[in-house]
Amino acid sequence: MINSRVINFKSIGALILTTFMVVVFSTLSFSQQLQQQATPELREDFTKTELESFLKANKKVMTIQAESQKKMAKAIQEEGLSVDRFNQIIAARQNPKKENDASAKEMASFNNAAQEIMSKRKETETKIVKSIQQEGIDIETYQEIMYAYQKSPKVKEEISKMIDNQE
């Protein structure tokens, strides 16, 4: 259950690639900024309040991500491309061995959509940070909990129990 509720800033790109590769454009910069900070120390001594704040903040982050995905898909479609075609063009551009079969018109649409997506990136980043902070937790602690959730069975179990008790 937690896997569908917890968004990891370190793996946002990977998670979102399975849904919409385009979300990478929105979150990549923010994700990279967070990753450039030192890998969090593995803590397991989070307070109940910190974990509760983390869960509330994470729920808000997921909502922001979902809204962002919809806006990006709309921007792509307004340029006359499907999300699948947009993703194919991204894949071709990222793989130098793969030939890009996009027409000039498709490339123009792709570039316009990508620019629209990038223009919304800062807004999304700001909303994410603000939503985390509104729950009484700072970004560093949020990251530490996320990291601990991934690496510590103890923390993962503790968070899972909290979620089960909320339902």
C-alpha positions as CSV (number, residue, x, y, z in Angstrom):
1,M,0.0,0.0,0.0
2,I,2.8,2.4,0.9
3,N,4.4,2.1,-2.5
4,S,1.4,3.8,-4.1
5,R,1.4,6.5,-1.5
6,V,5.1,7.4,-1.0
7,I,6.9,9.5,-3.7
8,N,10.6,9.3,-3.5
9,F,12.4,12.4,-4.8
10,K,15.4,10.3,-5.7
11,S,13.3,8.1,-7.9
12,I,10.6,10.5,-9.1
13,G,11.9,10.1,-12.6
14,A,11.8,6.3,-12.6
15,L,8.3,6.2,-11.0
16,I,6.9,8.7,-13.4
17,L,8.5,7.2,-16.4
18,T,6.1,4.3,-15.9
19,T,3.2,6.7,-16.0
20,F,4.2,9.6,-18.2
21,M,7.8,10.1,-19.2
22,V,7.0,13.8,-19.6
23,V,6.8,14.4,-15.9
24,V,10.5,14.1,-15.8
25,F,10.7,17.5,-17.4
26,S,8.7,19.0,-14.5
27,T,10.4,17.3,-11.6
28,L,13.9,16.5,-13.0
29,S,15.5,19.8,-11.9
30,F,14.0,19.6,-8.5
31,S,14.9,16.0,-8.1
32,Q,18.5,16.7,-9.2
33,Q,18.7,19.6,-6.9
34,L,17.7,17.4,-4.0
35,Q,20.0,14.6,-5.1
36,Q,23.0,16.9,-5.3
37,Q,22.7,17.3,-1.6
38,A,24.6,14.6,0.4
39,T,22.9,11.3,0.7
40,P,20.9,11.5,3.9
41,E,22.2,9.6,6.9
42,L,20.2,6.5,7.6
43,R,18.2,7.4,10.7
44,E,15.7,5.2,12.3
45,D,14.8,7.4,15.3
46,F,12.0,9.5,13.8
47,T,9.3,10.8,16.2
48,K,5.7,9.8,15.6
49,T,5.0,13.5,14.9
50,E,7.7,13.5,12.2
51,L,6.3,10.4,10.6
52,E,2.8,11.7,10.7
53,S,3.9,15.0,9.1
54,F,5.8,13.0,6.5
55,L,2.7,11.0,5.6
56,K,0.5,14.1,5.4
57,A,3.1,15.9,3.3
58,N,3.6,13.0,1.0
59,K,-0.2,12.8,0.3
60,K,-0.1,16.5,-0.8
61,V,3.0,15.8,-2.9
62,M,1.2,13.0,-4.7
63,T,-1.7,15.3,-5.4
64,I,0.6,18.0,-6.8
65,Q,2.3,15.4,-9.0
66,A,-1.0,14.1,-10.3
67,E,-2.2,17.6,-11.2
68,S,1.2,18.3,-12.8
69,Q,0.9,15.2,-14.9
70,K,-2.6,16.2,-16.2
71,K,-1.3,19.7,-17.1
72,M,1.6,18.3,-18.9
73,A,-0.4,15.7,-20.8
74,K,-2.8,18.5,-21.8
75,A,0.2,20.7,-23.0
76,I,1.4,17.8,-25.2
77,Q,-2.1,17.1,-26.6
78,E,-2.6,20.8,-27.3
79,E,0.4,20.6,-29.6
80,G,-1.1,17.8,-31.5
81,L,1.0,15.0,-30.1
82,S,0.0,12.0,-28.0
83,V,1.8,11.3,-24.8
84,D,3.1,8.1,-26.3
85,R,4.5,9.9,-29.3
86,F,6.0,12.6,-27.1
87,N,7.7,9.8,-25.1
88,Q,9.0,8.2,-28.3
89,I,10.6,11.4,-29.4
90,I,12.2,11.8,-25.9
91,A,13.6,8.3,-26.1
92,A,15.0,8.9,-29.6
93,R,16.6,12.1,-28.4
94,Q,18.2,10.4,-25.4
95,N,19.6,7.5,-27.3
96,P,22.2,8.5,-29.8
97,K,22.0,5.1,-31.4
98,K,18.3,5.4,-32.1
99,E,17.2,7.2,-35.2
100,N,14.7,10.0,-34.6
101,D,11.9,9.5,-37.1
102,A,10.0,12.7,-36.0
103,S,9.0,15.0,-38.8
104,A,9.8,18.7,-38.6
105,K,6.2,19.4,-37.6
106,E,6.4,16.9,-34.8
107,M,9.7,18.3,-33.6
108,A,8.2,21.8,-33.5
109,S,5.2,20.5,-31.6
110,F,7.5,18.5,-29.3
111,N,9.7,21.6,-28.6
112,N,6.6,23.8,-27.9
113,A,5.2,21.3,-25.5
114,A,8.5,20.8,-23.8
115,Q,8.9,24.6,-23.3
116,E,5.4,24.8,-21.8
117,I,6.2,21.9,-19.4
118,M,9.5,23.5,-18.4
119,S,7.7,26.8,-17.7
120,K,5.5,25.1,-15.2
121,R,8.4,23.3,-13.5
122,K,9.2,26.1,-11.0
123,E,5.5,26.4,-10.0
124,T,5.4,22.6,-9.3
125,E,8.7,22.7,-7.3
126,T,7.4,25.6,-5.2
127,K,4.1,23.8,-4.5
128,I,6.0,20.7,-3.5
129,V,8.3,22.5,-1.1
130,K,5.5,24.6,0.4
131,S,3.2,21.6,0.9
132,I,6.0,19.7,2.8
133,Q,6.8,22.7,5.0
134,Q,3.1,23.3,5.7
135,E,3.0,19.9,7.4
136,G,5.6,21.0,9.9
137,I,8.5,19.1,8.3
138,D,11.5,20.4,6.5
139,I,12.8,19.1,3.2
140,E,15.8,17.5,4.8
141,T,13.8,15.5,7.3
142,Y,11.3,14.5,4.6
143,Q,14.2,13.2,2.5
144,E,15.7,11.4,5.5
145,I,12.4,9.6,6.2
146,M,12.0,8.7,2.5
147,Y,15.6,7.3,2.5
148,A,14.9,5.4,5.7
149,Y,11.7,4.0,4.3
150,Q,13.7,2.6,1.4
151,K,16.6,1.3,3.3
152,S,15.3,0.4,6.8
153,P,12.8,-2.4,7.3
154,K,12.2,-0.9,10.8
155,V,11.1,2.5,9.4
156,K,9.2,0.8,6.5
157,E,7.2,-1.3,8.9
158,E,6.5,1.7,11.2
159,I,5.2,3.8,8.3
160,S,3.1,0.9,7.0
161,K,1.5,0.4,10.4
162,M,0.7,4.1,10.6
163,I,-1.0,3.9,7.2
164,D,-2.9,0.8,8.1
165,N,-4.2,2.6,11.3
166,Q,-5.4,5.5,9.2
167,E,-7.6,3.4,7.0
